Each structure stands twice: as C-alpha cells, then as structure tokens.
C-alpha cells in the first residue's frame, strides 16, 4: 500500500531528493511546500514532476494566518502524511490538529542533546565521538 505524502522543505532539498530517489518506496510524493520561494527543493520537485507550492510567511498578516493557510493548502492536497525535511518553521496548531499523529520530522543531530537549527555544528563543537540524526513524530 502506498501512502500519499507532502514534503515541507525550506532549503536545498537533499532529504527530498533522497525520498524522490528511494527505490521501491511505500509512498508517493504528491506535493512539496516551501516557506521560501528560492528553495532549491522546489527545483528538485519540478525536475521530478512533483507540484511545488510556496507559502511565504511575509505574505500573511501574522503567524496564525500563515499557519491556517498552510493547513488549508495541505488539506486541499490531501496527504496521509506530512514530512518535514529541512523545514525551518515550527508548525502551528492548525497543522498539528489537522494532521495529528501523521507529521514526521527529521533533525540532523541526536535529540534531545543537540536541538535547534545548528544541531550538527553543536554536536561537533561539543566534541562528540558518535553522532547521527533523529526522525520523530511531531506533536
């Protein structure tokens, strides 16, 4: 059975590319959303024939309005799962409620030890001998 997923990405889209290139995936990428119009992830999506959408927070009156718009766009696409792949925004209540238990995030360091936008640098600065990544459900 194939699950429909939407990928949220803010930057280069390397995780998105890994999903696009996955052999025999158990998912279908039905959309890519970005909070930045210049995200290379959108170019990767276009090359793969996947619809891309930009939803820039600056286009909205406030954060709550952007969160509601994001939830609306996601609902219109109708994914079973939302995959945050280098998405540099915290998801607000409208998205969390609409997709409760169906949002996955990837973080490039081991949590809870190295949270935040610079997890890899923090781990290396700390001098860890072993590092990795964390994939978790978002609530």
C-alpha positions in Angstrom: 0.0 0.0 0.0 1.3 3.4 -1.0 0.9 6.4 1.3 0.5 9.9 -0.1 3.0 12.3 1.4 3.6 16.1 1.2 7.2 17.2 1.9 7.8 20.5 3.6 11.3 21.9 2.8 13.0 25.3 3.3 16.3 24.8 1.6 18.4 22.7 -0.7 16.1 19.7 -0.6 18.7 16.9 -0.1 16.3 14.9 2.1 13.6 15.5 -0.5 16.0 14.2 -3.2 16.6 11.1 -1.2 12.9 10.5 -1.0 12.5 11.1 -4.7 15.3 8.6 -5.4 14.2 6.0 -3.0 14.0 2.6 -4.6 10.5 1.0 -4.5 9.1 3.5 -2.0 6.0 2.8 0.1 4.9 6.4 -0.5 4.0 8.8 -3.3 5.1 12.4 -3.0 2.0 14.4 -4.0 3.4 17.8 -3.3 6.3 19.9 -2.0 5.6 23.0 0.1 8.2 25.6 1.0 8.2 28.8 3.1 10.9 30.2 0.7 10.5 30.9 -2.9 14.2 30.5 -3.5 14.4 27.0 -2.0 16.3 24.6 -4.2 13.9 21.9 -3.0 11.3 23.4 -5.3 13.6 22.9 -8.3 14.1 19.3 -7.3 10.4 18.8 -7.1 9.8 20.4 -10.5 12.5 18.2 -12.1 10.7 15.1 -10.6 7.3 16.3 -11.9 6.0 17.0 -8.4 3.9 20.1 -7.8 5.6 22.7 -5.7 3.9 25.5 -3.7 5.4 28.5 -1.9 3.7 29.9 1.2 5.9 32.7 2.5 5.0 33.9 6.0 5.6 37.5 4.9 2.6 37.3 2.6 0.3 37.0 5.6 -0.8 39.4 8.3 0.5 37.3 11.1 1.8 33.8 12.1 -1.6 32.5 12.9 -2.9 33.4 9.5 0.0 31.7 7.8 -0.5 28.6 10.0 -4.1 28.4 8.9 -3.2 28.9 5.2 -0.6 26.1 5.4 -3.2 23.8 7.0 -5.7 24.7 4.3 -3.2 24.0 1.4 -2.2 20.7 3.0 -5.8 19.7 3.4 -6.5 20.6 -0.3 -3.7 18.3 -1.4 -4.9 15.5 0.9 -1.8 13.7 2.0 -1.8 10.9 4.5 1.5 12.1 6.0 3.3 15.4 6.2 7.1 15.0 6.1 9.2 17.9 7.4 12.5 17.6 5.5 14.7 20.5 6.4 11.6 22.7 7.0 12.8 25.5 9.2 9.5 26.6 10.7 7.6 25.3 13.8 4.2 24.1 12.8 1.3 25.8 14.5 -2.0 24.4 15.9 -4.0 24.3 12.7 -1.5 22.0 11.0 -0.8 19.9 14.2 -4.6 19.4 14.7 -5.4 18.6 11.0 -2.6 16.0 10.8 -2.3 14.8 14.4 -0.1 11.7 14.6 0.8 12.0 10.9 3.6 14.5 10.8 7.2 13.3 10.7 10.3 15.5 11.2 13.9 14.8 10.5 16.6 16.5 12.6 20.3 16.3 11.6 21.6 15.5 15.1 20.7 13.3 18.0 17.8 14.7 20.1 17.4 15.8 22.8 21.2 16.5 23.0 21.5 18.9 20.1 18.3 20.7 19.2 17.9 23.8 17.1 18.9 25.0 13.6 22.6 24.2 14.1 22.5 20.7 15.6 25.4 19.3 13.5 27.7 22.2 14.4 26.7 22.0 18.1 27.5 18.3 18.2 30.9 18.8 16.5 31.7 21.8 18.7 30.9 19.6 21.8 33.3 17.0 20.5 31.0 14.0 20.3 32.6 10.8 19.1 29.3 9.5 17.7 26.5 11.5 16.0 23.5 10.7 13.9 20.1 12.0 13.1 16.7 11.9 14.7 13.4 11.1 12.9 10.3 11.7 15.1 6.6 12.3 15.1 5.7 15.9 15.6 3.1 16.8 18.2 
